[in-house]
Structures are given as structure tokens and as C-alpha cells.
Amino acid sequence: DVKVTQSSRYLVKRTGEKVFLECVQDMDHENMFWYRQDPGLGLRLIYFSYDVKMKEKGDIPEGYSVSREKKERFSLILESASTNQTSMYLCASRIYLRTDSNQPQHFGDGTRLSIL
Amino acid sequence: AQKVTQAQTEISVVEKEDVTLDCVYETRDTTYYLFWYKQPPSGELVFLIRRNSFDEQNEISGRYSWNFQKSTSSFNFTITASQVVDSAVYFCALRSIIQGAQKLVFGQGTRLTINP
């Protein structure tokens, strides 16, 4: 089974702090993703990464950055946390197969982040 | 633009009733993929099913069934003889093979509550 692990289930930080959310997957997946989930808005893509050291902006990248130095780890960084970044953050990974591009994403349990 | 609409925000039924979750999508792409995910209270999104745009065959898996209708751009999900363990938030998602090929666009989600 695919295992996507997010370092914290709950996190409380203060406005202006630099916040790191970590995600690790154990299946050697090439693609990794960060989403935020808000009531009534579903999941929105923040950033994604095709492979190591590669990153692409998603739909709402403002206020965030990412790092993918190793294949198994994808970090989301809030450069200067603000209250409107209080949300549930979900990490996902996906295998890339040339012969089947329709592989599903596998998600972690999520990190509920509160910015005070 | 890619868009997924789940018009039912919340559904509540009594155990053993059948329930259908609606999903309507918009895309200009001729090739695309549709997914359903389940998010139980624990928070992790669990992959349920995928369907590509050139395969309109409906699918049944135990008590779950999916009805894909390209003519109405719908991909509805039915649970037969619902059980309390089916209580969760369900997300429908669209992935385009041409535009933003690595991105999933999610609907807002439908919160399903099965009462004993």
C-alpha cells in the first residue's frame, strides 16, 4: 500500500512566522502535490512537483513556496504566515507511468494548520 | 476552463437507504479523466474509482456504482443499502490530459451522513 505521511496532524503558529509542512511518501512516486482544503471550496492545488528539484505553481501559489530536494519528500513553506492561511493542508503523490497516465493520487491524512 | 460541480452540499439518510451523489463537470478537452474520492472523519482522501472519457461503461463495485454520462457531462455515484461507515465527505474530480495534465480539479464535496 502507498503511504503518504504528513509530519503533523495539527499545528498552531503565529502570524509572521515561517512555517514548514513536511510530506514523505514511501513508494518512489515521481509526482507530488500540495493542496489546501476549505469548506465550500473543495481542494485547491497550491504547488506540484513532477520530480526531484522540479516544481510548478498550482492555482493558488501566492504566499507559499515548496522544496523537493529528495524524491520522497515534498515540503510546503509559508514564508510569512497569515491568518487567511488557516486551513487543512493535504499532500498527495502519484506514480508516473508512460503507458498509463491515469494513475490516481494518493493522499496523506492532512495537517490542520491554525495561524493566530 | 475545467470545473466540477457537486450541487449537493450535504445529504442525510437513514441506514439501508440508497443514495446518489451528483457530479457535473465542464471541460473542453476531448480526453479527460474523472475520479471519486472519499474523505472519512480521519481526514485522509481515499481513492474510489477513475474513469476515462472514452469509456462510458458504468461500473459496480459491491454496494457502490457509478453512472458516467458524457451527453450530460455527469459522473454520478450511488451507494446501495447505505451503512453508517459510508458517512464521509465525497469528492468528484476531473483531470485533463491536455491542459495542466498533472492537475486535478475537485468539486466542493458532498458531506454524506448515514444515520442508524
Chai-1 contact restraints between the chains, C-beta under 6 A:
chainA,res_idxA,chainB,res_idxB,connection_type,confidence,min_distance_angstrom,max_distance_angstrom,comment,restraint_id
A,G40,B,Q108,contact,1.0,0.0,6.0,A-B,restraint_1
A,G42,B,F106,contact,1.0,0.0,6.0,A-B,restraint_2
A,G42,B,G107,contact,1.0,0.0,6.0,A-B,restraint_3
A,G42,B,Q108,contact,1.0,0.0,6.0,A-B,restraint_4
A,G42,B,G109,contact,1.0,0.0,6.0,A-B,restraint_5
A,L43,B,F106,contact,1.0,0.0,6.0,A-B,restraint_6
A,L45,B,K103,contact,1.0,0.0,6.0,A-B,restraint_7
A,F48,B,Q102,contact,1.0,0.0,6.0,A-B,restraint_8
A,N102,B,Y33,contact,1.0,0.0,6.0,A-B,restraint_9
A,N102,B,R50,contact,1.0,0.0,6.0,A-B,restraint_10
A,N102,B,N52,contact,1.0,0.0,6.0,A-B,restraint_11
A,P104,B,F47,contact,1.0,0.0,6.0,A-B,restraint_12
A,P104,B,R50,contact,1.0,0.0,6.0,A-B,restraint_13
A,F107,B,E44,contact,1.0,0.0,6.0,A-B,restraint_14
A,F107,B,L45,contact,1.0,0.0,6.0,A-B,restraint_15
A,D109,B,G43,contact,1.0,0.0,6.0,A-B,restraint_16
A,D109,B,E44,contact,1.0,0.0,6.0,A-B,restraint_17
A,G110,B,G43,contact,1.0,0.0,6.0,A-B,restraint_18
